[in-house]
Amino acid sequence: MLKEEIKGINKKLILIILINLISFYLIFKLNIVIANNINLNELTLVKDIKGINYIIGFISIFCCFLYYYLYEDDYFYMLSLNYISIYSEFIFVEFFIKHADIIGLMHSNSVFIGLTSIFRSILLYLTIFNKNKITKLLCENRFVGIVFVLIINAICIITDLNITENYHYISNINILFLIKQVINLVTYSLILEVYVKYFKERKFNYFITFVSLSVMFLSRVLLVENLYTDINRMYALNRCLLALGFFIIIISLFLEIITKSKENRKLSYEVVSQKNEMDKLKEEEEMRTQFFANISHELRTPLNIIISSFQLLKMYDYNEEEFLKYYSKYKNTISQNCSRMLRLINNIIDVTKFDAGCFKMNFVNCEIISLVENVTLSIAEYEKAKKRNVIFDTDCEFLQMKCDPENLERAILNLLSNAIKFTSDNGNIYVKIESKNNNYLSIIIKDDGIGIPKKFRKSIFERFVQVDKSFRRNAEGSGIGLSLVKYIVDSHDGEIYLKDNNEKGCEFVINLPKIKLNKKMDNFEYNLHKKDEIDSKILIEFSDIK
């Protein structure tokens, strides 16, 4: 399997190299056609090409060093030495040799070896095969490396000029021409090696260096006099390609900066997201800790009361009269605290079932107006609610729709018990049904109690969330009631929210979709005569109201 993958990669590399060679040849021919058919010297930009090369050549070297410091890769430092060699050669030729002499050198191109090209081929070799002492020495002594390149470059240029001036004494010029072709072949092989490195690394910056070096190499290969109708056109094309090679590196760094900026923004976003996630987890952990502390308190308090009452009764179990006296006195307390514990345990079990996805909803077609009205009126008659004004109102007298009567009844009871807890004596509690919307029914439960602070309003339906003790000091609660209500409403494909207003009290809105089950056998008529059953549920739900 591994051998097949290696063979596949090798085939791809061979194919890519062949495509590259063909592309290079076609671009070579295209450049000659352009140079011979378009007078580049007449173009405004080309007239200033020398000054442009001065500027962008220097900037390209700076870009290579930026690449080096950006990636901390010696590859880019060695590459910058190549660009320093190219740029210093350009500066030396332009500043110290007159234009006429440059044209003369091009006339003598057959004997112009190009020692700087040989030197750059060596540098390119050291760049690619960097596991050697010379590369290590140059990278460890960066400033010395730059000076070394400048000195060798100057020696190569001066030697080339001396050979050119004395070419009459050279007996076999063809040997020099052959040397140049070998140098070109070796150089291009090294450039292809850079491309192979890019192919393996899958990195944009390696590809760009390959393109830039290819353009620089092309500018050197095109310096063949007999290919052009006018040698001045060859000079112009050479300088244009040189500028293009410099410009590619500059553009690549610009694109690299944009890419890095996007990566940094993405990374920053991920860091912020992770921080927010950690903060959220920390907050949930704190709420969970507080929740379990409150659960412990919720269980311990009624349990202590029951145990204390039992111990008191046990003291008088020998005296029937005294026993009955204390039993009559504490039986309601014991019953209330048993209901309180039962309510808490039921809530914990049901929330766990919802989380596990195994809470079963029994949906039927139910007359929902009667259901809500009956629950509300039963609460209005309840002893602990008598000091509050419980008001029911509806704009619809009859509506049959899909719901789970038992659980919906439980959700409404929970909201009403909260309203009673936090509404003072003679306060008002409103239960209103609105059916104006064709798609859903609204059940509104509103009170004019002490309300909920704004900082808690968005999180009150989350599990473990409780309002601070100063807000809850007159009433107990585990902090899972509203989360259970939300589970029930969500299971009905409805929504529940706390209306955001600055008025005193709270206003909860439940929106349930007006849909019916298709099967007639699932129809369910709410029984208004189950008063004992409703009273039992109220007793359990209101057990934590003092």
Secondary structure as the mmCIF struct_conf table of DSSP 4:
data_model
#
loop_
_struct_conf.conf_type_id
_struct_conf.id
_struct_conf.beg_label_comp_id
_struct_conf.beg_label_asym_id
_struct_conf.beg_label_seq_id
_struct_conf.end_label_comp_id
_struct_conf.end_label_asym_id
_struct_conf.end_label_seq_id
HELX_RH_AL_P HELX_RH_AL_P1 LEU A 2 ASN A 37
BEND BEND1 ILE A 38 ILE A 38
HELX_RH_3T_P HELX_RH_3T_P1 LEU A 40 GLU A 42
BEND BEND2 LEU A 43 LEU A 43
HELX_RH_AL_P HELX_RH_AL_P2 THR A 44 LYS A 47
TURN_TY1_P TURN_TY1_P1 ASP A 48 ASP A 48
HELX_RH_AL_P HELX_RH_AL_P3 ILE A 49 TYR A 71
TURN_TY1_P TURN_TY1_P2 GLU A 72 GLU A 72
HELX_RH_AL_P HELX_RH_AL_P4 ASP A 74 PHE A 96
BEND BEND3 ILE A 97 ILE A 97
HELX_RH_AL_P HELX_RH_AL_P5 HIS A 99 HIS A 107
TURN_TY1_P TURN_TY1_P3 SER A 108 SER A 108
HELX_RH_3T_P HELX_RH_3T_P2 ASN A 109 VAL A 111
HELX_RH_AL_P HELX_RH_AL_P6 LEU A 115 ILE A 128
BEND BEND4 PHE A 129 PHE A 129
BEND BEND5 ASN A 132 ASN A 132
HELX_RH_AL_P HELX_RH_AL_P7 LYS A 133 GLU A 140
BEND BEND6 ASN A 141 ASN A 141
HELX_RH_AL_P HELX_RH_AL_P8 ARG A 142 GLU A 165
TURN_TY1_P TURN_TY1_P4 ASN A 166 ASN A 166
HELX_RH_3T_P HELX_RH_3T_P3 TYR A 167 TYR A 169
BEND BEND7 SER A 171 SER A 171
HELX_RH_AL_P HELX_RH_AL_P9 ILE A 173 GLU A 201
TURN_TY1_P TURN_TY1_P5 ARG A 202 ARG A 202
HELX_RH_AL_P HELX_RH_AL_P10 PHE A 204 VAL A 221
TURN_TY1_P TURN_TY1_P6 LEU A 222 LEU A 222
HELX_RH_3T_P HELX_RH_3T_P4 GLU A 225 LEU A 227
BEND BEND8 THR A 229 THR A 229
HELX_RH_AL_P HELX_RH_AL_P11 ILE A 231 MET A 315
TURN_TY1_P TURN_TY1_P7 TYR A 316 TYR A 318
HELX_RH_AL_P HELX_RH_AL_P12 GLU A 320 ALA A 356
TURN_TY1_P TURN_TY1_P8 GLY A 357 GLY A 357
HELX_LH_PP_P HELX_LH_PP_P1 PHE A 359 MET A 361
STRN STRN1 VAL A 364 GLU A 367
HELX_RH_AL_P HELX_RH_AL_P13 ILE A 368 ALA A 380
TURN_TY1_P TURN_TY1_P9 GLU A 381 GLU A 381
BEND BEND9 TYR A 382 TYR A 382
HELX_RH_3T_P HELX_RH_3T_P5 GLU A 383 ALA A 385
TURN_TY1_P TURN_TY1_P10 LYS A 386 LYS A 387
BEND BEND10 ARG A 388 ARG A 388
STRN STRN2 ASN A 389 THR A 394
BEND BEND11 ASP A 395 ASP A 395
BEND BEND12 GLU A 397 GLU A 397
STRN STRN3 GLN A 400 CYS A 403
HELX_RH_AL_P HELX_RH_AL_P14 PRO A 405 LYS A 421
TURN_TY1_P TURN_TY1_P11 PHE A 422 PHE A 422
BEND BEND13 THR A 423 THR A 423
TURN_TY1_P TURN_TY1_P12 ASP A 425 ASN A 426
STRN STRN4 ASN A 428 GLU A 434
BEND BEND14 ASN A 437 ASN A 439
STRN STRN5 TYR A 440 ASP A 447
BEND BEND15 GLY A 449 ILE A 450
HELX_RH_AL_P HELX_RH_AL_P15 LYS A 454 ARG A 457
TURN_TY1_P TURN_TY1_P13 LYS A 458 PHE A 461
BEND BEND16 GLU A 462 GLU A 462
TURN_TY1_P TURN_TY1_P14 ARG A 463 PHE A 464
HELX_RH_AL_P HELX_RH_AL_P16 LYS A 469 ARG A 472
TURN_TY1_P TURN_TY1_P15 ARG A 473 ASN A 474
BEND BEND17 ALA A 475 ALA A 475
BEND BEND18 GLY A 479 GLY A 479
HELX_RH_AL_P HELX_RH_AL_P17 GLY A 481 SER A 491
TURN_TY1_P TURN_TY1_P16 HIS A 492 ASP A 493
STRN STRN6 GLU A 495 LEU A 498
BEND BEND19 ASN A 502 GLY A 505
STRN STRN7 GLU A 507 PRO A 513
BEND BEND20 ASN A 518 ASN A 518
HELX_RH_3T_P HELX_RH_3T_P6 LYS A 520 ASP A 522
STRN STRN8 ASN A 523 PHE A 524
TURN_TY1_P TURN_TY1_P17 LEU A 528 HIS A 529
HELX_RH_AL_P HELX_RH_AL_P18 LYS A 531 GLU A 541
TURN_TY1_P TURN_TY1_P18 PHE A 542 ASP A 544
#
